[in-house]
Amino acid sequence: MKEAQRLKIADFHCDALSKLQTVPGIDFADDKRLEVTGERLAAGNVALQVFAVYLSADMGRPSFERILGQLSLFRKKVAASSHIEWLRWKEEAAASPTGRIQGLLSLEGADGLEGNLQYAEWLFELGVRFIGLTWNYANWAADGVLESRNGGFTEKGKALVDWCNDSGMLLDVSHLAPAGFWELAERSVRPFIASHSNCRAVCDHPRNLSNEQIQAIIAMGGRMGLTFYPPFVRAGGSAAMADLLRHVEHVCALGGSRHLMFGSDFDGVDAWTKGLEHPGKYPELADLLLRHYPEAEVRGWLYDNALNFLAAYLPAKP
């Protein structure tokens, strides 16, 4: 376990900001009402955490004002803490580690942009670097995976993709309907990621990716973050850490060892893979992987693959 504890971790998706917004008074440092806290990130040797801005339907109509509210919470409670160093530029991803945890911002679902590309420009200026175009259902830009018609992009959605291509904002296809996935594969000028999705051939859930989708991400040099939500890990409800190995094996069998990473979805789920209830448990996952795979590969999956992507494709500092 000592060997596992020294391996750095990159986690490409959590919803802590949404919980900070909906449950006033939470302390990011060590409040156990959060799964992702500064204390637990440090205990898990997490060196990079992506914080998603997610507007839950329970909070009412998605709006840009609510997006700004979560960004304000990130600045005041997360980036201002002693644990987190804000990551925005490729030079920062390529720099030597500082000992602090790098925090990166993403948007999960374009709903709150309200079809306004000026809002997207402001998000970029405010430090957001990834946009997940949909959540599970349709919005003004595209259809999500649970929208039965499986539509692609609207004209405004295509304009958003083109703006992202021009600006350096990166794109995330977790939650995007298959038709939109393939449209984006044709339209995007940079590789995209699936921040928190698993393999549909292993667990047949609409949120998981088909072999063809995984192979497309691999071919373009993108990244796929395996996630820990049990219904995406194993059919039938509950899941254990060992069940994740089937997804790791499958991505690698498709040629994706250098494209694999993790995106836990901590603070965004109502059930947990046994043994992976919060980021402080990451050394146990690292230990499991080291018992089955060479250390060089495990290092890639846990950290290097994610950081190499950011060092290549984040925008350069002006």
Salt bridges, closest charged atoms under 4 A:
GLU3 OE2 - ARG6 NH2 3.48
ASP15 OD1 - HIS13 NE2 3.48
ASP31 OD2 - ARG33 NH2 2.84
GLU35 OE2 - LYS19 NZ 3.72
GLU39 OE1 - LYS32 NZ 2.98
GLU108 OE1 - HIS13 NE2 3.27
GLU108 OE2 - HIS175 NE2 3.02
GLU108 OE2 - HIS196 NE2 3.22
GLU114 OE1 - ARG61 NH1 3.97
ASP143 OD2 - ARG149 NE 2.65
GLU155 OE2 - LYS158 NZ 3.26
ASP162 OD1 - ARG187 NE 2.95
ASP204 OD1 - ARG200 NE 2.97
ASP243 OD1 - ARG234 NE 3.91
ASP265 OD1 - HIS13 NE2 3.51
ASP267 OD1 - LYS19 NZ 2.80
GLU277 OE1 - LYS281 NZ 2.86
ASP287 OD2 - ARG291 NE 3.30
GLU295 OE1 - ARG6 NH2 3.36
GLU295 OE2 - ARG299 NH2 2.74
